[in-house]
Amino acid sequence: MPELTIQTTTSGSLPRSPELVEATKALEIAEDGFTLVQTDEYKELAAEAVAALVKKQVDAGITIVGDGEYGKAMTAAHDFGAWWSYSFQRTAGLALPSKDTPPPAPVRSTPGNIQLTSMTDRRDWVAFAEAYFDPTSGVLFGEPPFWPEAVGPLSYRGQDAIASDIAHLRGGLDAAGLSTGFLTSLAPGSAARIGNSYFASEEEHIWAWADVLREEYKAIVDAGLTVQLDDPSLAESWDQINPEPSVADYRAFLQTRIDAINHAIAGLPREQVRIHLCWGSWHGPHTTDLELRHIVDLVAQIDAAEISFEAGNVRHEHEWKVWRDVELPEGTKLLPGVVSHATNVVEHPDLVADRIVRFAEIVGPENVVASTDCGLGGRIHPQIAWAKLESLGEGARRAAALLNG
């Protein structure tokens, strides 16, 4: 009987090369005020950067690689959350509101009449206001950027951009002798967390995004790659609701988002779809994060073969026990974060191995892919990020040795 191995991956964002950062800053902004005009020279540089990144991941021990979200460029004015803001540039029907325009009214969701407030009204941010808004604290502070809003029917206009993302990753995979990898893409519920002055309801807005983003998902899987749907809104929105809702109302709020995801991926190969769940990657106390046990069964309803989630940071590591009681569809794999973006301390390979073994004992080692909690790019120094990935690779080898006896 062949010895088992533990696959490894990341949850998306990885540190960008200095050359790519500088080249992105030099790009011109289109008339809409938020779309970057990518030149042929820039695309060539991005292709080279992704190829180098793929090799670096392989050298670190990562077996299922991505493009590090290198294709998700963003303007200096929106230098916050490329995993999210990239979607603005690929969607028609959006516009920047005038800076003199009052912010849109808080969004209300029909189930439970739940209200999402602004980023700076998060309950954790309010409870720790001195820390969050003190520039010496080391946690996130300041006002959020100026986002566009939906002002008309939405449609996908990112065909060239996703084709470039696919070509760049494919080139890196071919050079490394790999057959496949993954690209991240925004989930409908997270996409709809911008202003809306066109759609009659929040539900209508979310479902419009589902139809738009499906085109991007399909392009990725048609290219033989795995699509990772990024949806921190599933867990993170809990902290952005004032007053705190009942768990029952919040679950109803989430069901709309779950249904929209399943609509967007209907008919796509399940084995090429994975969902990424997190509580927001910003550095902060996270004392008002929702417990995983309250929503894990809803997440399991998503018709994706792989579930990526935070399992390494100190606020959520203990929740590995929750998976003992979850009924997963056959063939579902867990992608637990076993190294974290939330600390500069590099996890020891033996700790990484212990974390992997916990999940292997619950769902079987063939159904565990060791990963990162969330994106490492922009959250920790690049040198530390790569040390963590090397520890992830070595920890997976040690976990396999333990499981092989």
Secondary structure, 3 states (H helix, E strand, C coil): CCCCCCEEECCCCCCCCHHHHHHHHCCEECCCCCCEECCHHHHHHHHHHHHHHHHHHHHHCCCECECCCCCCCCCHHHCCCHHHHHHHHHEEEEECCCCCCCCCCCEEECHHHEEECCHHHCHHHHHCHHHHCCCCCCCCCCCCCCCCEEEEEEEECCHHHHHHHHHHHHHHHHHHCCCCCEEEEECHHHHCCCEECCCCCHHHHHHHHHHHHHHHHHHHHHCCCEEEEECCHHHHHHHHECCCCCHHHHHHHHHHHHHHHHHHHCCCCHHHEEEEECCCCCCCCCCCCCCHHHCHHHHCCCCCCEEEECCCCCCCHHHHHHHHHCCCCCCCEEEEEEECCCCCCCCCHHHHHHHHHHHHHHHCHHHEEEEECCCCCCCCCHHHHHHHHHHHHHHHHHHHHHHHC
